[in-house]
Amino acid sequence: MDYDHYMQVMKVIQVANYFGYLNPPKRDRWYWIHPYKTREETGRFLNFYEKIILNSDNFFTYYRKSIASFDELMMKIRPYITKQETTFRSPICAEERLTLTIR
């Protein structure tokens, strides 16, 4: 291979790299939670919980226990069901975990 031929090949490689022909195709991204909606943005549980805790009759109908007994149970099991927040995602709060378990 002579020098001129080598330089022509290098120019072709540079042009192909500039236009993105040498980059491998990107994989489809896999998400824990789909990015268009997050728990924090919708806040469905927190809105629900703030409203239901104001009315003890509705709270008892939904949870089958009083607010005081729910709070006592939450105090006892909170250290065991609370998860650590990471850079990848924020955990489900302890109240929501208990609600999902009870329901």
N, C-alpha and C positions, 0 to 999 in steps of 0.2 A: 504494500500500500504506500503510495507516495504521499507527500505532504499536502498537495492540493486536494486530493481525494479525501484525505482525513479532515481537512478544514471544511469541505462541503458537507460531509457527514455531520460534523459538529454543528454547523449552521442549521441543518435540517432538524437536529435534535433540539437545539435552542428554540427554534420556531414552534416545534411541536410542544415543547414544555411551556412556552409562553401562552399558547392557546389552550392549554389544559389537557392535551391528548395523552400525556404521560402519567397523569395522576390516576391512581386506582379509583374505581367507583366507590362512593360512600355508601355505607350500610344504612338501612332504615333504622332509625333510632327507636329503642325500646324504653318505654316509660313505666314507672311504678304507677303513676296516676296520669291520666291523659292531660296534657298541658292546657287545654282550653278551659277547664273548670277545676278549681281546687276547693278543698274544704274550707280554707281560710276566706276565699272570695265569696262563696255562697253562704257560709255560716248557718246552714239550716239547723243543725243541732243546737247551736248556742242560742239562736233566736227562739227555737222551740222550748229549750230548757228555761230560758229567762221568763217566758210567758207562763209555762205550766207551774213553775215554782211559786207563782203569785196566788194561785188558787189551789187550796189544799184538797178540795173535792175532786177536781180534775186530776191532780197529782195522784191521789189514791186510786182513782179509776184506771189510770194508765199504768202505774207501777205496782199496784196491789200492796202498797205499804205507805205509811205516813212519811211526811217530810223528815220528821225527827229520826225515824228508824233508818231511812235512806242515808241521812247524814252520818248517823252512828256507824252504819255498815261501811260507808265511804271512808270514814276516819280509820277504821280498822284495816281495810284492804288497800288503801291508796298506795302505800310504799311498795306493795307487791305487783300492782298492775300499771304503775306509772312507768313509761318508757323514756329513754334518753333521746333528746333531739339531736339529729345529725345534720350534716350539710346536704344530704340527699333528700331528706323529707322530714316534715314535722310529724310527731306521733299523734295518735288519737288521744284526746284527754281522758282522764280517769273516769269522769262522770259519764262520758259517752260509752266507754268500755263496759262500765257497770250496767248502763241502760241496755246495751246490746245483749248482755248476758241475761239480764232479768227478763227481757222481752223475748 
